[in-house]
Amino acid sequence: MTRAGLLRVLDVDRIRDAIRFQETRSSAELRVSVVGLFWGNPRRMAERAFQRLGLDRTREHNGVLILLAPWRRRVVVFCDQTVSRVLSESFWAEVTAAAAAGIKAGRATLAVVEAIERIGTELAAHFPVSPDGNPNEVPDEVEV
């Protein structure tokens, strides 16, 4: 599947709303990016997108990026150092495998929303909303 093909079936408004809701439950920042054709390592692509989107500059270092690489049939989750200390590699493997399977089965929006919900639940348990407020540090839009 191409990026254009995935974007035709993704309900980006529903994904944005899922991000917004989950961000009310924790101090973490979430973002989804859909990338086109690229050469190289998908994890490295996710790391570069994480930095380009400003997720590496959140005040609590608890940003999470879900990168969708349809041409490679890959979903990569890249998180900041604080998040990687509390959530296991097996958790990320389960989330990415479920999202990739859902996209392959033709349920792209639902698969991404479910990944956001699973991640959001874990983030809420480890990164509660601060009593000082919960600023939105990065846009909630799906990045293409």
C-alpha positions as CSV (number, residue, x, y, z in Angstrom):
1,M,0.0,0.0,0.0
2,T,1.2,3.5,-0.7
3,R,1.0,6.5,1.6
4,A,-1.7,8.0,-0.6
5,G,-3.7,4.8,-0.5
6,L,-3.5,4.7,3.3
7,L,-4.4,8.3,3.6
8,R,-7.5,7.6,1.5
9,V,-8.8,5.1,4.1
10,L,-7.6,6.8,7.3
11,D,-10.1,8.9,9.2
12,V,-7.5,11.5,10.3
13,D,-10.1,13.4,12.3
14,R,-10.9,10.3,14.4
15,I,-7.2,9.7,15.0
16,R,-6.7,13.3,16.0
17,D,-9.6,13.1,18.4
18,A,-8.2,9.9,19.9
19,I,-4.9,11.6,20.5
20,R,-6.6,14.7,22.1
21,F,-8.6,12.5,24.4
22,Q,-5.6,10.4,25.5
23,E,-3.5,13.5,26.1
24,T,-6.1,14.7,28.6
25,R,-5.4,11.6,30.7
26,S,-1.6,12.1,31.0
27,S,1.2,14.6,30.7
28,A,2.6,12.7,27.7
29,E,2.5,13.9,24.0
30,L,1.4,11.6,21.2
31,R,1.8,12.0,17.5
32,V,1.0,9.9,14.4
33,S,3.1,10.3,11.2
34,V,2.4,8.6,7.8
35,V,5.5,8.4,5.6
36,G,6.0,7.7,2.0
37,L,8.6,5.7,0.1
38,F,12.0,5.8,1.7
39,W,15.2,3.7,1.8
40,G,16.9,2.7,5.0
41,N,15.9,1.7,8.5
42,P,12.3,2.4,9.5
43,R,13.3,2.8,13.1
44,R,15.9,5.5,12.1
45,M,13.2,7.2,10.0
46,A,11.0,7.2,13.1
47,E,13.8,8.7,15.2
48,R,14.3,11.5,12.7
49,A,10.5,12.2,12.5
50,F,10.4,12.2,16.3
51,Q,13.0,14.9,16.4
52,R,11.6,16.9,13.5
53,L,8.2,17.0,15.1
54,G,9.5,18.3,18.4
55,L,8.6,15.2,20.4
56,D,12.2,15.2,21.8
57,R,11.7,18.6,23.3
58,T,8.7,18.0,25.6
59,R,9.2,19.2,29.1
60,E,8.9,15.8,30.7
61,H,10.6,13.9,27.9
62,N,7.5,11.7,27.5
63,G,6.7,12.0,23.8
64,V,5.5,9.0,21.7
65,L,5.4,8.8,17.9
66,I,3.5,6.2,16.0
67,L,5.0,6.1,12.5
68,L,3.1,4.4,9.7
69,A,5.2,3.3,6.8
70,P,2.7,1.7,4.4
71,W,5.1,1.0,1.6
72,R,7.2,-1.0,4.0
73,R,4.1,-2.5,5.7
74,R,5.6,-1.4,9.0
75,V,4.4,0.4,12.1
76,V,7.1,1.8,14.4
77,V,6.6,3.3,17.8
78,F,9.4,5.6,18.9
79,C,9.3,7.1,22.4
80,D,11.4,9.4,24.5
81,Q,13.8,8.2,27.2
82,T,11.5,8.6,30.1
83,V,8.8,6.5,28.5
84,S,11.3,3.8,27.4
85,R,12.4,3.4,31.0
86,V,8.9,2.4,32.2
87,L,7.3,0.6,29.3
88,S,8.8,-2.7,28.1
89,E,9.9,-3.7,24.6
90,S,7.3,-6.4,24.7
91,F,4.6,-3.9,25.2
92,W,5.7,-1.9,22.1
93,A,6.1,-5.1,20.1
94,E,2.5,-6.1,20.9
95,V,1.1,-2.6,20.0
96,T,3.0,-2.4,16.7
97,A,2.1,-6.0,15.7
98,A,-1.6,-5.4,16.4
99,A,-1.6,-2.1,14.5
100,A,0.2,-3.6,11.5
101,A,-2.2,-6.6,11.5
102,G,-5.2,-4.2,11.6
103,I,-4.0,-2.1,8.8
104,K,-3.3,-5.2,6.7
105,A,-6.8,-6.5,7.4
106,G,-8.3,-3.2,6.1
107,R,-9.1,-1.7,9.5
108,A,-6.5,1.1,9.4
109,T,-8.3,3.8,11.4
110,L,-9.5,1.4,14.0
111,A,-6.0,-0.2,14.3
112,V,-4.3,3.2,14.8
113,V,-7.0,4.4,17.3
114,E,-6.7,1.1,19.3
115,A,-2.9,1.6,19.4
116,I,-3.4,5.2,20.6
117,E,-5.8,3.9,23.3
118,R,-3.4,1.2,24.5
119,I,-0.5,3.6,24.6
120,G,-2.6,6.3,26.3
121,T,-3.8,3.9,29.0
122,E,-0.2,3.0,29.9
123,L,1.0,6.6,29.7
124,A,-1.9,7.7,32.1
125,A,-0.7,5.1,34.6
126,H,2.9,6.3,34.5
127,F,2.6,10.0,33.6
128,P,-0.4,11.6,35.3
129,V,-1.6,15.0,34.5
130,S,0.4,17.6,36.5
131,P,-1.4,19.7,39.0
132,D,0.3,22.7,37.3
133,G,-1.6,22.0,34.1
134,N,-1.3,20.0,31.0
135,P,-0.1,22.1,28.1
136,N,-0.4,20.7,24.6
137,E,3.2,20.9,23.5
138,V,2.9,19.4,20.0
139,P,0.1,19.5,17.5
140,D,-2.3,16.6,17.6
141,E,-2.7,16.4,13.8
142,V,-1.7,13.4,11.8
143,E,1.6,14.4,10.0
144,V,2.1,13.4,6.4
